[in-house]
Amino acid sequence: MRVVEKVVAYVTKGTHLLVFRHVDFDAGIQVPAGTLEPGESPRDGVLREAEEETGLDGLEVRRFLGARDYEMSPYGLAEVHRRYYFHLECKGDAPSTWRHFESHPSGCPSERIEFELYWVRLPDGVPELAGCQGDLLGELSVSPA
């Protein structure tokens, strides 16, 4: 079975986590995530994906949280998604809510995908995240800004 390497970014600012929803269709509440490019390290990939999906500058990797494999055959895919989870910290300015077009969508590079991004309080304000993206949220350690 083919292994597809992915990254998931838990971006925090103080005691808040960055989440988003798609503006034009319902795909659930998510965090920045995506597929690694050939030869790209998980650390580099998570920064690239987070910047592409949020438009934020000043993101820093705080720490690697762990990896999980997800069998995708229940979704009709003959592959395993290996997800590398990272805690990123937003060191720069960021609004409380904003919209951003993903700069390089992997599934449909000719289309622009619009996200509505916002911060939620950790841990009690975090909604259920789509696609098991919340699996390593318990590994986060944050302090007030």
Accessible surface in RSA format (square Angstrom, percent):
REM  Atomic radii and reference values for relative SASA: ProtOr
REM  Chains: A
REM  Algorithm: Lee & Richards
REM  Probe-radius: 1.40
REM  Slices: 20
REM RES _ NUM      All-atoms   Total-Side   Main-Chain    Non-polar    All polar
REM                ABS   REL    ABS   REL    ABS   REL    ABS   REL    ABS   REL
RES MET A   1   139.85  72.4  60.37  40.0  79.48 189.2  72.05  61.3  67.80  89.8
RES ARG A   2   154.57  64.9 140.39  71.6  14.18  33.8  68.90  94.2  85.66  51.9
RES VAL A   3    65.75  43.3  40.67  36.8  25.08  60.4  40.67  35.3  25.08  68.0
RES VAL A   4    16.82  11.1  13.81  12.5   3.01   7.3  16.82  14.6   0.00   0.0
RES GLU A   5    70.88  40.7  65.47  49.5   5.41  12.9  14.30  27.7  56.58  46.2
RES LYS A   6    45.95  22.4  45.95  28.2   0.00   0.0  12.23  11.0  33.72  35.9
RES VAL A   7     0.18   0.1   0.12   0.1   0.06   0.1   0.12   0.1   0.06   0.2
RES VAL A   8     1.76   1.2   1.76   1.6   0.00   0.0   1.76   1.5   0.00   0.0
RES ALA A   9     0.90   0.8   0.90   1.4   0.00   0.0   0.90   1.3   0.00   0.0
RES TYR A  10     0.00   0.0   0.00   0.0   0.00   0.0   0.00   0.0   0.00   0.0
RES VAL A  11     0.00   0.0   0.00   0.0   0.00   0.0   0.00   0.0   0.00   0.0
RES THR A  12     1.54   1.1   1.54   1.6   0.00   0.0   0.00   0.0   1.54   2.3
RES LYS A  13    65.03  31.7  60.64  37.2   4.39  10.5  42.86  38.6  22.17  23.6
RES GLY A  14    11.28  13.9   0.00   N/A  11.28  13.9   4.58  12.6   6.70  15.0
RES THR A  15    29.48  21.0  27.94  28.3   1.54   3.7  21.89  29.4   7.59  11.5
RES HIS A  16    54.32  29.7  54.32  37.8   0.00   0.0  28.89  29.8  25.44  29.6
RES LEU A  17     0.00   0.0   0.00   0.0   0.00   0.0   0.00   0.0   0.00   0.0
RES LEU A  18     0.00   0.0   0.00   0.0   0.00   0.0   0.00   0.0   0.00   0.0
RES VAL A  19     0.00   0.0   0.00   0.0   0.00   0.0   0.00   0.0   0.00   0.0
RES PHE A  20     3.41   1.7   3.41   2.1   0.00   0.0   3.41   2.1   0.00   0.0
RES ARG A  21    83.39  35.0  83.39  42.5   0.00   0.0  32.36  44.2  51.03  30.9
RES HIS A  22    20.85  11.4  17.35  12.1   3.50   9.0   6.41   6.6  14.44  16.8
RES VAL A  23    35.43  23.3  15.63  14.2  19.80  47.7  15.63  13.6  19.80  53.7
RES ASP A  24   109.91  77.0  75.14  74.8  34.76  82.2  31.40  73.9  78.51  78.3
RES PHE A  25   105.87  53.0  91.48  56.7  14.39  37.4 104.33  63.3   1.55   4.4
RES ASP A  26   139.72  97.9 101.81 101.3  37.91  89.6  43.61 102.6  96.11  95.9
RES ALA A  27    37.51  34.5  18.50  28.5  19.01  43.2  31.37  44.2   6.14  16.3
RES GLY A  28    29.01  35.8   0.00   N/A  29.01  35.8  25.58  70.2   3.43   7.7
RES ILE A  29    38.21  21.7  36.38  27.1   1.83   4.4  36.38  26.2   1.83   5.0
RES GLN A  30    29.50  16.5  29.50  21.6   0.00   0.0   2.64   5.6  26.86  20.4
RES VAL A  31     0.55   0.4   0.00   0.0   0.55   1.3   0.00   0.0   0.55   1.5
RES PRO A  32     0.17   0.1   0.00   0.0   0.17   0.6   0.16   0.1   0.01   0.1
RES ALA A  33    21.70  20.0  13.34  20.6   8.36  19.0  14.06  19.8   7.64  20.2
RES GLY A  34    16.08  19.8   0.00   N/A  16.08  19.8  15.60  42.8   0.48   1.1
RES THR A  35    42.16  30.0  38.10  38.6   4.06   9.7  31.32  42.1  10.84  16.4
RES LEU A  36    18.79  10.5   4.77   3.4  14.02  35.2   4.77   3.4  14.02  37.7
RES GLU A  37    88.30  50.7  83.26  63.0   5.04  12.0  27.46  53.1  60.84  49.7
RES PRO A  38   141.42 103.1 106.98  97.5  34.43 125.2 119.41  98.6  22.01 136.8
RES GLY A  39    91.99 113.4   0.00   N/A  91.99 113.4  45.86 125.9  46.12 103.3
RES GLU A  40    36.35  20.9  17.40  13.2  18.96  45.1  18.10  35.0  18.25  14.9
RES SER A  41    48.28  40.8  40.48  54.0   7.80  18.0  42.93  91.4   5.35   7.5
RES PRO A  42    39.38  28.7  39.38  35.9   0.00   0.0  39.38  32.5   0.00   0.0
RES ARG A  43   131.38  55.2 130.53  66.5   0.86   2.0  44.10  60.3  87.29  52.9
RES ASP A  44    85.33  59.8  80.29  79.9   5.04  11.9  17.79  41.9  67.54  67.4
RES GLY A  45     0.00   0.0   0.00   N/A   0.00   0.0   0.00   0.0   0.00   0.0
RES VAL A  46     0.38   0.2   0.38   0.3   0.00   0.0   0.38   0.3   0.00   0.0
RES LEU A  47    45.17  25.2  45.17  32.3   0.00   0.0  45.17  31.7   0.00   0.0
RES ARG A  48    49.82  20.9  44.12  22.5   5.70  13.6  42.17  57.6   7.65   4.6
RES GLU A  49     9.45   5.4   9.45   7.2   0.00   0.0   1.06   2.0   8.40   6.9
RES ALA A  50     0.00   0.0   0.00   0.0   0.00   0.0   0.00   0.0   0.00   0.0
RES GLU A  51    76.33  43.8  70.65  53.4   5.68  13.5  17.15  33.2  59.19  48.3
RES GLU A  52    22.34  12.8  18.65  14.1   3.69   8.8  13.82  26.7   8.52   7.0
RES GLU A  53    11.00   6.3  11.00   8.3   0.00   0.0   0.00   0.0  11.00   9.0
RES THR A  54     1.18   0.8   0.00   0.0   1.18   2.8   0.00   0.0   1.18   1.8
RES GLY A  55    42.65  52.6   0.00   N/A  42.65  52.6  15.68  43.0  26.97  60.4
RES LEU A  56    11.45   6.4   9.79   7.0   1.66   4.2  10.94   7.7   0.51   1.4
RES ASP A  57   119.79  83.9 111.28 110.8   8.51  20.1  35.62  83.8  84.17  83.9
RES GLY A  58    37.92  46.8   0.00   N/A  37.92  46.8  28.63  78.6   9.29  20.8
RES LEU A  59    13.17   7.3   0.00   0.0  13.17  33.1   0.00   0.0  13.17  35.4
RES GLU A  60    90.52  52.0  87.35  66.1   3.17   7.6  31.48  60.9  59.04  48.2
RES VAL A  61    21.00  13.8   1.00   0.9  20.00  48.2   1.00   0.9  20.00  54.2
RES ARG A  62   104.85  44.0  75.10  38.3  29.75  70.8  23.26  31.8  81.59  49.5
RES ARG A  63   101.24  42.5  95.04  48.4   6.20  14.8  52.89  72.3  48.35  29.3
RES PHE A  64   101.56  50.8  84.24  52.2  17.32  45.1  84.24  51.1  17.32  49.6
RES LEU A  65    18.26  10.2   0.00   0.0  18.26  45.9   1.59   1.1  16.67  44.8
RES GLY A  66    14.55  17.9   0.00   N/A  14.55  17.9  14.55  39.9   0.00   0.0
RES ALA A  67    41.41  38.1  22.75  35.1  18.65  42.4  22.92  32.3  18.49  49.0
RES ARG A  68   111.64  46.9 106.94  54.5   4.70  11.2  34.86  47.6  76.78  46.5
RES ASP A  69    81.18  56.9  51.72  51.5  29.46  69.7  23.69  55.7  57.49  57.3
RES TYR A  70    34.84  16.3  31.82  18.1   3.03   7.9  34.78  26.1   0.06   0.1
RES GLU A  71    83.01  47.7  67.13  50.8  15.88  37.8  46.91  90.7  36.10  29.5
RES MET A  72    23.59  12.2  23.59  15.6   0.00   0.0  21.12  18.0   2.47   3.3
RES SER A  73    58.86  49.7  42.71  57.0  16.16  37.2  28.19  60.0  30.67  43.0
RES PRO A  74   105.64  77.0  61.72  56.3  43.92 159.6  74.99  61.9  30.65 190.5
RES TYR A  75   159.99  74.7 129.20  73.5  30.79  80.1  91.06  68.4  68.93  85.0
RES GLY A  76    71.64  88.3   0.00   N/A  71.64  88.3  39.30 107.8  32.34  72.4
RES LEU A  77    75.56  42.1  72.89  52.1   2.68   6.7  75.44  53.0   0.12   0.3
RES ALA A  78    80.71  74.2  62.10  95.8  18.61  42.3  64.28  90.5  16.43  43.5
RES GLU A  79    20.37  11.7  20.37  15.4   0.00   0.0   0.00   0.0  20.37  16.6
RES VAL A  80    25.28  16.6  25.28  22.9   0.00   0.0  25.28  22.0   0.00   0.0
RES HIS A  81    17.57   9.6  17.57  12.2   0.00   0.0  13.38  13.8   4.19   4.9
RES ARG A  82    76.90  32.3  76.90  39.2   0.00   0.0  12.80  17.5  64.10  38.8
RES ARG A  83    31.50  13.2  31.50  16.1   0.00   0.0   1.62   2.2  29.88  18.1
RES TYR A  84    34.45  16.1  34.45  19.6   0.00   0.0  20.03  15.1  14.42  17.8
RES TYR A  85     0.00   0.0   0.00   0.0   0.00   0.0   0.00   0.0   0.00   0.0
RES PHE A  86     9.63   4.8   9.63   6.0   0.00   0.0   9.63   5.8   0.00   0.0
RES HIS A  87     0.60   0.3   0.60   0.4   0.00   0.0   0.00   0.0   0.60   0.7
RES LEU A  88     0.00   0.0   0.00   0.0   0.00   0.0   0.00   0.0   0.00   0.0
RES GLU A  89    42.05  24.1  42.05  31.8   0.00   0.0   2.03   3.9  40.02  32.7
RES CYS A  90     3.83   2.9   0.00   0.0   3.83   9.0   0.00   0.0   3.83   4.1
RES LYS A  91   119.18  58.1  87.11  53.4  32.07  76.4  47.15  42.4  72.03  76.7
RES GLY A  92    26.40  32.6   0.00   N/A  26.40  32.6  26.19  71.9   0.21   0.5
RES ASP A  93   143.88 100.8 121.39 120.8  22.49  53.2  38.04  89.5 105.84 105.6
RES ALA A  94    24.58  22.6   0.00   0.0  24.58  55.9   1.83   2.6  22.75  60.3
RES PRO A  95    71.14  51.8  57.67  52.6  13.47  49.0  70.32  58.1   0.81   5.1
RES SER A  96    86.85  73.4  74.66  99.6  12.19  28.1  48.58 103.4  38.28  53.6
RES THR A  97    83.20  59.2  70.45  71.4  12.75  30.4  40.42  54.3  42.78  64.7
RES TRP A  98    41.22  16.5  29.84  14.4  11.39  26.7  38.82  20.7   2.40   3.9
RES ARG A  99   128.70  54.0 100.41  51.2  28.29  67.4  37.94  51.9  90.76  55.0
RES HIS A 100    44.44  24.3  40.38  28.1   4.06  10.4  28.09  28.9  16.35  19.0
RES PHE A 101    80.47  40.3  73.70  45.6   6.77  17.6  73.70  44.7   6.77  19.4
RES GLU A 102    16.26   9.3  13.50  10.2   2.76   6.6   0.00   0.0  16.26  13.3
RES SER A 103    62.70  53.0  34.04  45.4  28.66  66.0  38.31  81.6  24.39  34.2
RES HIS A 104   125.01  68.3 112.45  78.2  12.56  32.1  87.34  90.0  37.67  43.8
RES PRO A 105     7.35   5.4   4.88   4.4   2.47   9.0   5.27   4.4   2.08  12.9
RES SER A 106    92.17  77.9  59.45  79.3  32.71  75.4  41.86  89.1  50.31  70.5
RES GLY A 107    76.32  94.1   0.00   N/A  76.32  94.1  41.53 114.0  34.79  77.9
RES CYS A 108    38.61  29.2  34.44  38.4   4.17   9.8  22.23  56.3  16.38  17.7
RES PRO A 109   111.47  81.2  87.75  80.0  23.72  86.2  88.30  72.9  23.17 144.0
RES SER A 110   112.40  95.0  72.02  96.1  40.38  93.0  57.26 121.9  55.14  77.2
RES GLU A 111   106.02  60.9 100.32  75.9   5.71  13.6  30.48  58.9  75.55  61.7
RES ARG A 112   161.72  67.9 138.96  70.8  22.75  54.2  63.50  86.8  98.22  59.5
RES ILE A 113    29.26  16.7  26.89  20.0   2.37   5.7  29.26  21.1   0.00   0.0
RES GLU A 114    29.18  16.8  27.62  20.9   1.56   3.7   0.10   0.2  29.08  23.7
RES PHE A 115     4.23   2.1   4.23   2.6   0.00   0.0   4.23   2.6   0.00   0.0
RES GLU A 116    44.65  25.6  44.65  33.8   0.00   0.0   3.84   7.4  40.81  33.3
RES LEU A 117     0.00   0.0   0.00   0.0   0.00   0.0   0.00   0.0   0.00   0.0
RES TYR A 118    51.85  24.2  51.85  29.5   0.00   0.0  39.66  29.8  12.19  15.0
RES TRP A 119    38.78  15.6  18.87   9.1  19.91  46.7  17.55   9.4  21.23  34.4
RES VAL A 120    18.74  12.3  14.34  13.0   4.40  10.6  18.74  16.3   0.00   0.0
RES ARG A 121   134.58  56.5 130.32  66.4   4.26  10.1  53.23  72.8  81.35  49.3
RES LEU A 122    23.57  13.1  12.65   9.1  10.91  27.4  12.65   8.9  10.91  29.4
RES PRO A 123   105.60  77.0  93.10  84.9  12.50  45.4  93.63  77.3  11.97  74.4
RES ASP A 124   139.38  97.6 105.59 105.1  33.79  79.9  41.04  96.6  98.34  98.1
RES GLY A 125    38.68  47.7   0.00   N/A  38.68  47.7  25.94  71.2  12.74  28.5
RES VAL A 126    28.72  18.9   6.61   6.0  22.11  53.3   6.87   6.0  21.85  59.3
RES PRO A 127    48.40  35.3  32.98  30.1  15.42  56.0  45.86  37.9   2.54  15.8
RES GLU A 128   165.24  94.9 136.56 103.3  28.68  68.3  60.34 116.7 104.91  85.7
RES LEU A 129    12.02   6.7   0.57   0.4  11.45  28.8   0.79   0.6  11.23  30.2
RES ALA A 130    32.27  29.7  19.14  29.5  13.13  29.9  30.86  43.5   1.41   3.7
RES GLY A 131    50.43  62.2   0.00   N/A  50.43  62.2  37.36 102.5  13.08  29.3
RES CYS A 132    65.80  49.8  53.20  59.3  12.60  29.6   8.80  22.3  57.00  61.5
RES GLN A 133    17.39   9.7  17.39  12.7   0.00   0.0   2.54   5.4  14.84  11.3
RES GLY A 134    24.87  30.7   0.00   N/A  24.87  30.7  12.20  33.5  12.67  28.4
RES ASP A 135    77.88  54.6  45.35  45.1  32.54  76.9  14.37  33.8  63.52  63.3
RES LEU A 136     2.78   1.5   1.43   1.0   1.35   3.4   2.78   2.0   0.00   0.0
RES LEU A 137    38.03  21.2  30.59  21.9   7.44  18.7  30.73  21.6   7.30  19.6
RES GLY A 138    78.24  96.5   0.00   N/A  78.24  96.5  44.47 122.0  33.77  75.6
RES GLU A 139    85.19  48.9  78.51  59.4   6.68  15.9  10.24  19.8  74.96  61.2
RES LEU A 140    26.28  14.6   4.43   3.2  21.84  54.9   4.43   3.1  21.84  58.8
RES SER A 141    66.87  56.5  60.71  81.0   6.16  14.2  49.73 105.9  17.15  24.0
RES VAL A 142    47.79  31.4  16.74  15.2  31.05  74.8  18.14  15.8  29.65  80.4
RES SER A 143    65.78  55.6  59.52  79.4   6.26  14.4  35.66  75.9  30.12  42.2
RES PRO A 144   109.96  80.1  91.05  83.0  18.91  68.7  92.18  76.1  17.79 110.5
RES ALA A 145   121.46 111.7  46.93  72.4  74.53 169.5  82.59 116.3  38.87 103.0
END  Absolute sums over single chains surface
CHAIN  1 A     7719.9       5680.4       2039.5       3999.9       3720.0
END  Absolute sums over all chains
TOTAL          7719.9       5680.4       2039.5       3999.9       3720.0
